[in-house]
Amino acid sequence: MDFRLKDEQLMIQKTARDFAKKELEPVAKMLDKTKDFSIIIDNLKKLAQLGFMGLAVPECYGGSQAGSIAYSLALTEIGRVCASTAVTMSVTNMVAELLVEFGTELQKQKYIPKLLNGEYAAGSFALTEASAGSDPTNIKTMAVENEDGYLINGSKLFITSAEYAGIIIVWAVTDKQAERGKGMSAFIVERDTPGCIIGKNEEKMGQRRWPCPGRMVPRHLLVDISRLFGVL
Ligand SMILES: Cc1cc2nc3c(=O)[nH]c(=O)nc-3n(C[C@H](O)[C@H](O)[C@H](O)COP(=O)(O)OP(=O)(O)OC[C@H]3O[C@@H](n4cnc5c(N)ncnc54)[C@H](O)[C@@H]3O)c2cc1C
């Protein structure tokens, strides 16, 4: 078996290394101290222009279709210089890949290009709660169906990029009676939806400018059925 990296993978690795050296290294230390997210957002948009927000996403959705190895090489280079930027980049790639895997065609066409071309600074994924980290089957956030869609109420913790993400994938219980690990669904929530309340950014020991607010608190957040996205 040939374990050597392919030319395209080497090129992506070099592009990421050069970007990290030129754009991230000069500001990484300062980013760790400032509360101003504008530079990190600016860098995320530049990463999108390089095709780094959908490295494993198929070309038909605007992705780079470079595969998981190229993605991990790029992420390693970014993370070596700025862990905050790397976490944000990885969650955005994950959200795009989830949409590819589980989204309806309409959802894919609507959201993937915006995640990949930088129109959205980032994508966000809201699963963790105070009582549900390693064990996500413990989530308490509820989505109750009514004639207009689903009404979501609850509280999420440690949600990377929620403050400025274009969309947040929010997990909630949709069937309380279901067996453990079932009766949960994911919803695509546009960041400016009324009721999508974002808590303050917690101080942390490391990755201090990792844009992770203490809480994302859906309060009477109404999403229509077209935003229902994954069902367990
Ligand atoms: C950089 C970063 C980014 C993150 N971004 C996001 C995000 O974007 N969206 C999101 O939803 N969440 C996010 N999280 C939260 C992350 O998913 C949770 O922190 C993680 O799932 C662990 O949950 P917890 O912190 O509640 O720890 P706990 O689940 O309380 O675990 C604490 C410790 O106990 C151990 N433990 C737990 N259960 C058991 C068991 N049954 N047996 C033995 N040991 C056990 C764990 O291994 C761990 O060492 C992020 C966290 C970090 C650090």
The ligand as a Gaussian input file, in Angstrom:
#p B3LYP/6-31G(d) Opt

LIG

0 1
 C      -13.147000      23.040000      21.903000
 C      -14.554000      22.551000      22.131000
 C      -15.549000      22.849000      21.214000
 C      -16.850000      22.406000      21.433000
 N      -17.809000      22.737000      20.521000
 C      -19.046000      22.266000      20.683000
 C      -20.052000      22.562000      19.700000
 O      -19.799000      23.272000      18.730000
 N      -21.294000      22.051000      19.890000
 C      -21.611000      21.265000      20.942000
 O      -22.756000      20.817000      21.014000
 N      -20.707000      20.995000      21.926000
 C      -19.436000      21.471000      21.801000
 N      -18.482000      21.199000      22.758000
 C      -18.861000      20.453000      23.934000
 C      -18.345000      19.015000      23.882000
 O      -19.044000      18.275000      22.934000
 C      -18.511000      18.454000      25.304000
 O      -17.628000      19.186000      26.146000
 C      -18.177000      16.987000      25.342000
 O      -19.201000      16.240000      24.712000
 C      -17.993000      16.490000      26.781000
 O      -19.076000      16.827000      27.549000
 P      -18.906000      17.517000      29.003000
 O      -17.998000      18.709000      28.836000
 O      -20.275000      17.735000      29.561000
 O      -18.105000      16.466000      29.848000
 P      -18.705000      15.191000      30.577000
 O      -19.611000      14.444000      29.642000
 O      -19.269000      15.620000      31.883000
 O      -17.399000      14.349000      30.779000
 C      -16.427000      14.748000      31.759000
 C      -15.412000      13.634000      31.897000
 O      -16.059000      12.418000      32.330000
 C      -15.776000      11.373000      31.420000
 N      -16.971000      10.532000      31.304000
 C      -18.207000      10.914000      30.925000
 N      -19.055000       9.874000      30.934000
 C      -18.334000       8.796000      31.335000
 C      -18.652000       7.430000      31.548000
 N      -19.887000       6.959000      31.358000
 N      -17.668000       6.608000      31.935000
 C      -16.403000       7.077000      32.142000
 N      -16.043000       8.371000      31.954000
 C      -16.995000       9.219000      31.562000
 C      -15.428000      12.027000      30.101000
 O      -14.587000      11.220000      29.290000
 C      -14.702000      13.280000      30.572000
 O      -13.359000      13.017000      30.837000
 C      -17.185000      21.646000      22.584000
 C      -16.181000      21.378000      23.523000
 C      -14.890000      21.810000      23.303000
 C      -13.835000      21.506000      24.333000

